[in-house]
Amino acid sequence: MWHSSLSSSSPSRSTSRRDEEPVNVLLIISEDNGQHLGCYGDPNIATPHIDRLASEGVRFENAHTTQAVCSPGRASIFTGLYPHQCGQIGLATHNYAQYEAFPNLFSLLKEHGLRTGLIGKLHVNPESDFPMDMWWNDPQFISFSNRDVRKMAQVADAFITESADPFFLTVAYPDAHLPLLRQQCGIPEVPYEAGDVTVLPQVEVDSPRLRQHTADYYNCMSRLDTAVGLLLDALDRSGKAEDTLVIFTTDHGAQFSRGKACCYEGGLRVPHIVRWPGVSATGTVREELVSHVDILPSITDALGLPTPKGAGRSQVPLWKGETTSHWRTHVCAEWTGANPPCYYPQRSIRSARYKLIVNYLADRSNPNAMLYSGPGQLWEPGATVEEIAASADHVQSAYATFLNPPKEELYDLDADPWEFDNRINDTALARVLGELRSELAVWQKQTDDRIVDPPVLARLTAEHDALSASHYAESAWGSSRDFEWTYADYLY
């Protein structure tokens, strides 16, 4: 059996909670969205239900995913490992997979007596590594095309109500993934129009076409807010809300130019909200640099369970409003690929103010930039070549860097939060650059990031190039998935 590890001396602790009382966990994961919520100060949208959650708990201002595409980001949430540590360096739908059966939230919590459930997609390989008592992912109600948030709430309600034991439930919403659905099942009741919104700040390129895509993105976010409200209402009706730790986050940033599929803040910076009644400090905002790799150790710490060796650290002291003098000073992230044609290895590290991005194939154009904003554009919400050409000079320069990046990029996030001015050649920042390089090297050594070894990088590149030629020459989706990766042989 397990018990809460929190001491009764916590100043924010409710007197109604018993030390031996088990705690349920509700993990909410949305898809493809940044901090575009009312509680994060976005003026374009009203999100009263998520705002309420934040007002009742702790909101993290500087939360980050580990890789800005679905499977790697989710693998980090579930395992507490970076993608290059666990092996899920690309999308599960393109056969990327974990190296082995690492301990994960489902296996650990089920082993210690919690009833485990998932509503929505897992998207990490192999699925058999994640033991669940219930997994509901009916495409008639929950998919990129069908987003019946009322039905999802009903399924969640049944799982929560029927759980006699403590439960761990993950609810994975498809909003705001493409297609950006203006309205589904009557939600939102009054959709946003192009004239109601401004383009996302990392995009900067403005046009009526992009504002319409942005409006539909906010319609997805509005539907997500309704979904979270329905889910929290179900939790309240069950009578278990006071005994349930709720965590809300997303897998990565929005699917616009300089967002998803890159190492810019638009792709890496995510919402992260925690509510634990009687334990978490109410209505607080934390500025610390936190990462998805922290979610597993935070949950195991909160439940008083052993935490497996990993990359993250427990946020529980931050949840409780404690002052921490030894929290991390830097947060790191990466990009390898989504599928073989999107392979473009990058690593990033940021401090509270500065950000360094290392591009390991700077002799090539970035294929993800081409798909989002280049001559070979695939994704409609991306800025077109013509729209970029009609933009301000600093915007054109940033998109040119996105398409053909140098070996390194350096940004002052205080002055330039969305990374439009590469300061890599600024001699005034030479000391900052040296410190970031040094800290990145430490992280790569600690996490066994073998991409720093030129022969390993060359082998990984050759494997992606070969599969791109043999299976993806005619389409980014691939002619078939009849292939197996060998990267585990030399990355792990």
C-alpha positions in Angstrom: 0.0 0.0 0.0 1.0 3.6 -0.4 0.3 6.8 1.5 0.6 10.5 1.0 4.2 11.6 1.8 3.1 15.2 2.7 3.7 16.2 6.3 0.9 17.7 8.3 3.0 20.8 8.9 2.4 22.1 5.4 0.9 25.6 5.8 -1.4 25.2 2.9 -2.6 21.8 3.9 -6.4 21.3 4.5 -7.3 20.1 8.0 -9.9 17.8 6.4 -7.4 15.6 4.6 -6.3 12.5 6.5 -2.6 11.5 6.4 -3.6 7.9 5.3 -6.1 9.0 2.7 -5.1 7.9 -0.9 -5.0 10.5 -3.6 -6.4 10.1 -7.1 -4.6 11.6 -10.1 -6.3 13.2 -13.1 -3.8 14.1 -15.9 -5.3 16.3 -18.7 -3.2 16.5 -21.9 -4.4 18.7 -24.8 -2.8 18.8 -28.2 -0.9 21.2 -30.3 -1.4 24.4 -28.3 0.7 27.0 -26.5 -0.2 29.2 -23.5 -3.1 30.7 -25.5 -5.5 30.9 -22.5 -7.1 33.7 -20.5 -5.1 32.8 -17.4 -1.9 33.2 -19.3 -2.9 36.7 -20.4 -4.0 36.0 -23.9 -6.5 38.8 -24.9 -8.0 36.9 -27.9 -9.9 34.3 -25.9 -12.0 33.6 -22.9 -11.2 30.3 -21.1 -13.2 30.4 -17.9 -12.9 26.8 -16.9 -9.2 26.5 -17.3 -8.8 29.9 -15.7 -10.8 28.6 -12.7 -8.5 25.6 -12.4 -5.5 28.0 -12.4 -7.2 30.2 -9.7 -7.6 27.2 -7.5 -4.1 25.9 -8.0 -0.6 26.8 -9.3 0.1 28.1 -12.8 3.6 27.7 -14.2 4.7 30.6 -16.4 7.8 28.9 -17.9 6.8 25.3 -18.6 8.4 23.4 -21.5 7.9 20.3 -23.5 11.0 18.2 -24.5 10.3 17.9 -28.2 7.7 19.8 -30.1 5.8 16.9 -31.7 3.3 14.5 -30.2 4.9 11.1 -29.4 8.2 12.4 -28.0 6.4 15.0 -25.8 4.0 12.4 -24.4 6.8 9.8 -23.9 8.5 12.4 -21.6 5.3 13.1 -19.7 4.8 9.4 -19.1 8.4 8.2 -18.4 10.2 11.3 -17.0 12.9 10.8 -19.7 13.9 12.9 -22.6 13.2 11.5 -26.1 16.8 10.6 -26.8 16.9 8.8 -23.4 13.8 6.6 -23.9 14.0 6.2 -27.7 10.7 7.8 -28.8 12.6 10.4 -30.9 9.8 10.7 -33.5 6.1 9.8 -34.1 4.8 6.4 -33.2 2.9 6.3 -36.5 6.3 6.3 -38.3 7.6 3.3 -36.2 9.7 5.3 -33.7 9.6 3.5 -30.4 11.1 3.3 -26.9 14.3 1.3 -26.5 12.8 -0.9 -23.8 10.0 -1.0 -21.3 10.9 1.9 -19.0 8.8 2.5 -15.9 6.0 4.9 -16.7 3.0 6.5 -15.0 0.7 3.7 -15.9 3.0 0.8 -14.9 4.2 2.4 -11.7 0.8 3.6 -10.4 -1.0 0.3 -11.4 1.8 -1.6 -9.6 1.0 0.4 -6.5 -2.8 -0.2 -6.5 -4.2 2.6 -8.6 -6.8 1.9 -11.3 -5.4 3.2 -14.5 -7.3 4.6 -17.4 -6.8 6.6 -20.7 -9.3 8.5 -22.7 -7.9 9.4 -26.0 -4.6 8.5 -27.7 -1.4 7.2 -26.2 0.8 7.6 -29.3 3.9 6.0 -27.7 5.4 2.7 -28.9 5.1 -0.1 -27.9 1.6 0.3 -26.4 2.0 -2.9 -24.4 4.4 -1.0 -22.1 1.5 1.0 -20.7 -0.9 -1.2 -18.6 -4.4 0.2 -18.4 -7.6 -1.0 -16.8 -9.6 1.1 -19.2 -8.6 2.6 -22.6 -11.3 4.4 -24.6 -10.4 5.9 -27.9 -13.5 5.5 -30.1 -12.8 7.4 -33.3 -16.5 8.0 -33.7 -16.3 10.4 -30.8 -12.7 11.3 -30.3 -10.3 11.8 -33.3 -8.9 14.6 -35.4 -12.2 14.7 -37.2 -14.6 14.0 -34.3 -14.4 15.8 -31.0 -17.4 15.0 -28.9 -16.3 16.5 -25.6 -19.6 15.7 -24.0 -19.2 12.0 -24.7 -15.6 12.1 -23.4 -16.9 13.7 -20.2 -19.5 10.9 -19.9 -16.8 8.2 -20.2 -14.6 10.0 -17.7 -17.5 10.3 -15.3 -18.2 6.5 -15.5 -14.5 5.7 -14.9 -14.2 8.0 -11.9 -17.5 6.9 -10.4 -16.8 3.2 -10.8 -13.3 3.4 -9.4 -13.4 1.9 -5.9 -9.7 2.0 -5.6 -7.6 5.2 -6.1 -7.4 6.0 -9.8 -5.0 7.5 -12.3 -6.9 8.8 -15.3 -5.3 10.5 -18.3 -7.7 12.4 -20.6 -6.1 13.3 -23.9 -8.1 15.8 -26.0 -7.5 16.2 -29.8 -8.0 20.0 -29.7 -6.1 21.9 -31.0 -4.6 19.6 -33.6 -5.2 20.0 -37.3 -7.8 20.3 -38.8 -8.6 23.4 -36.9 -12.3 22.7 -36.6 -14.4 25.8 -36.3 -17.3 24.1 -34.5 -18.2 20.6 -33.5 -21.3 19.3 -31.6 -22.3 23.0 -31.4 -19.1 23.9 -29.5 -18.1 26.7 -29.4 -21.6 28.1 -29.5 -20.4 31.4 -31.0 -17.2 30.8 -33.0 -14.5 33.3 -33.2 -14.1 35.1 -36.5 -10.9 36.4 -38.2 -11.6 40.0 -37.1 -11.8 38.9 -33.4 -8.2 37.7 -33.2 -4.6 38.6 -33.9 -2.0 36.2 -35.3 0.2 34.3 -32.8 3.2 36.3 -31.7 5.8 33.7 -32.9 4.2 33.9 -36.4 4.2 37.7 -36.7 3.2 37.4 -40.4 -0.3 38.9 -40.8 -2.9 38.3 -43.5 -6.7 37.7 -43.6 -6.0 34.1 -44.4 -3.7 33.6 -41.4 -6.2 35.4 -39.1 -8.9 33.0 -40.2 -6.7 30.0 -39.4 -5.9 31.7 -36.0 -9.6 32.2 -35.3 -10.2 28.5 -35.9 -7.3 27.7 -33.6 -9.0 29.8 -30.9 -12.2 28.0 -31.6 -10.4 24.7 -30.8 -9.1 26.3 -27.7 -12.6 27.4 -26.7 -13.9 23.9 -27.2 -10.9 22.6 -25.1 -12.0 24.9 -22.3 -15.5 23.6 -22.5 -14.2 20.0 -22.4 -12.1 20.7 -19.3 -15.1 22.3 -17.6 -17.3 19.2 -18.3 -14.5 17.0 -17.0 -14.1 19.0 -13.8 -17.8 19.0 -13.3 -17.9 15.2 -13.5 -15.1 15.1 -10.9 -17.0 17.4 -8.7 -20.2 15.3 -9.0 -18.3 12.1 -8.0 -17.4 13.6 -4.6 -13.7 12.9 -5.2 -12.5 16.3 -6.3 -11.0 17.1 -2.9 -8.9 13.9 -3.0 -7.7 14.3 -6.6 -4.5 15.8 -7.9 -5.3 17.5 -11.2 -2.6 18.4 -13.7 -3.3 20.2 -17.0 -0.7 20.5 -19.8 -0.3 19.9 -23.5 2.1 17.9 -25.6 3.7 20.9 -27.4 3.0 24.2 -29.1 0.6 25.2 -31.8 0.8 24.0 -35.4 1.7 27.3 -37.0 5.0 28.5 -38.4 7.8 28.6 -35.9 5.7 26.6 -33.4 5.3 22.8 -33.7 8.3 20.9 -35.0 11.0 23.4 -34.0 13.1 24.5 -31.0 11.6 28.0 -30.7 9.5 29.0 -27.7 6.4 28.8 -29.9 6.9 25.0 -30.0 8.4 24.3 -26.6 6.6 26.6 -24.2 3.4 25.0 -22.9 0.7 25.6 -20.3 1.1 23.7 -17.0 -1.4 24.0 -14.2 -1.6 22.0 -11.0 -4.5 21.8 -8.5 -4.2 19.6 -5.4 -6.9 20.7 -2.9 -5.5 21.3 0.6 -1.9 20.9 -0.6 -1.1 23.2 -3.6 -0.9 26.9 -2.9 -4.0 28.6 -4.2 -4.0 31.0 -7.1 -0.2 31.3 -7.4 2.1 31.7 -10.3 5.6 30.1 -10.4 8.4 31.5 -12.7 10.7 28.5 -12.4 11.8 26.6 -15.5 9.9 23.3 -15.5 9.7 20.5 -18.0 7.5 17.6 -18.9 10.2 15.3 -17.5 9.1 16.6 -14.1 5.6 15.3 -14.2 6.3 11.6 -13.4 8.6 12.3 -10.4 6.2 14.9 -9.1 3.3 12.4 -9.1 5.3 9.6 -7.5 6.6 12.0 -4.9 3.1 13.3 -4.2 1.9 9.7 -3.7 4.8 8.7 -1.6 6.0 6.2 -4.1 9.6 5.3 -5.2 10.7 7.4 -8.1 12.7 5.6 -10.9 15.9 7.1 -12.1 15.2 9.7 -14.7 15.8 13.2 -15.9 13.2 15.2 -14.1 12.6 16.4 -10.5 9.6 16.7 -8.2 7.7 19.9 -8.4 5.9 19.2 -5.2 7.8 21.9 -3.2 6.8 24.4 -5.9 3.2 23.3 -5.8 3.2 23.9 -2.0 4.5 27.5 -2.5 7.9 26.8 -1.0 10.9 28.8 -1.8 13.5 26.7 -3.6 17.1 27.9 -3.8 18.3 24.8 -5.7 15.9 24.5 -8.6 17.3 24.2 -12.1 18.7 27.3 -13.7 18.4 25.9 -17.3 15.9 23.8 -19.2 16.8 21.8 -22.3 14.9 20.4 -25.2 15.5 18.7 -28.5 14.4 17.9 -32.0 15.1 14.8 -34.0 12.2 14.3 -36.3 8.5 13.4 -36.7 9.0 11.1 -39.7 12.2 10.5 -41.7 11.8 13.5 -44.1 11.4 15.8 -41.1 14.7 14.8 -39.6 16.7 17.8 -38.5 18.6 17.3 -35.3 18.7 20.3 -32.9 19.2 20.9 -29.2 18.2 23.9 -27.2 19.0 25.3 -23.7 17.5 28.3 -22.1 18.1 30.2 -18.8 15.6 32.6 -17.4 16.7 35.1 -20.0 18.8 33.6 -22.8 18.3 30.8 -25.2 20.8 28.8 -27.3 19.8 26.5 -30.2 22.4 24.2 -31.8 21.6 23.0 -35.4 23.6 19.8 -36.2 23.0 19.9 -39.9 23.4 23.6 -40.7 24.7 22.6 -44.1 21.1 21.6 -45.0 17.9 23.6 -45.2 15.4 22.8 -42.4 12.7 20.6 -43.8 10.3 21.6 -41.1 10.6 25.2 -42.1 9.9 24.2 -45.7 6.7 22.4 -44.6 5.5 25.3 -42.5 6.7 28.3 -44.4 8.7 27.4 -47.5 8.4 26.6 -51.2 7.2 23.1 -50.3 4.7 24.2 -47.7 2.4 21.4 -46.6 0.5 22.8 -43.6 -2.1 25.4 -44.4 -1.8 27.5 -41.1 1.8 28.1 -42.0 2.9 31.5 -43.5 3.3 31.4 -47.2 6.4 32.6 -49.1 4.4 35.5 -50.4 3.1 36.5 -47.0 6.5 36.4 -45.5 7.9 38.6 -48.4 5.3 41.2 -47.6 6.3 41.3 -43.9 8.7 43.6 -42.0 12.4 43.1 -42.5 13.0 41.5 -39.1 10.3 39.0 -39.8 11.8 38.1 -43.2 15.2 37.7 -41.5 13.8 35.4 -38.8 12.1 33.2 -41.4 15.3 33.0 -43.4 17.0 31.8 -40.3 14.3 29.3 -39.7 14.7 27.9 -43.2 18.5 28.0 -43.3 19.8 28.1 -39.8 23.4 28.7 -38.8 25.2 26.2 -36.5 24.0 28.2 -33.5 21.3 30.7 -32.6 21.3 32.9 -29.5 18.3 34.9 -28.3 17.7 37.4 -25.5 14.2 36.3 -24.4 13.7 39.4 -22.3 14.1 41.7 -25.2 12.9 39.3 -27.9 10.6 36.6 -26.4 9.6 35.1 -29.7 13.2 34.8 -31.1 13.3 37.2 -34.1 16.8 38.6 -33.6 19.6 36.0 -33.6 22.4 37.5 -31.4 25.0 34.7 -32.0 27.6 37.2 -33.4 27.0 39.8 -30.6 30.4 40.0 -28.8 28.6 41.6 -25.8 27.0 38.2 -25.2 30.1 36.1 -25.5 30.1 35.2 -21.8 26.5 34.2 -22.0 27.1 32.1 -25.0 30.0 30.3 -23.3 27.9 29.5 -20.3 25.0 28.1 -22.3 27.4 26.0 -24.4 28.9 24.6 -21.2 25.6 23.9 -19.5 24.3 22.2 -22.6 27.4 20.0 -22.7 26.8 19.0 -19.1 23.1 18.1 -19.8 24.1 16.0 -22.9 26.7 14.1 -20.9 24.3 13.5 -18.0 21.5 12.3 -20.3 23.8 10.2 -22.6 23.0 12.3 -25.6 25.1 10.5 -28.2 24.3 12.9 -31.0 27.4 14.8 -30.0 29.5 12.0 -31.3 30.1 12.7 -35.1 30.0 9.0 -36.2 26.8 8.5 -34.3 25.2 11.6 -35.8 26.4 10.5 -39.3 24.8 7.1 -38.8 21.5 8.5 -37.6 21.5 10.9 -40.5 22.2 8.1 -43.0 19.4 5.9 -41.6 16.9 8.8 -41.9 18.1 9.6 -45.4 17.9 6.0 -46.6 14.3 5.6 -45.3 13.3 9.0 -46.7 14.5 7.8 -50.1 13.0 4.3 -49.9 9.7 5.0 -48.3 8.9 8.8 -48.5 10.2 9.9 -51.9 6.7 10.6 -53.2 4.9 11.7 -50.0 5.6 13.0 -46.6 3.1 10.4 -45.3 5.2 7.6 -46.8 4.4 4.8 -49.3 4.3 2.3 -46.5 5.4 1.8 -42.9 7.0 -1.6 -43.7 10.4 -0.8 -42.2 12.1 -1.1 -38.8 14.5 1.3 -37.2 18.0 0.3 -36.0 18.9 3.5 -34.2 18.5 1.8 -30.8 21.7 -0.2 -31.7 23.9 3.0 -31.5 21.8 5.5 -29.5 21.2 3.3 -26.5 
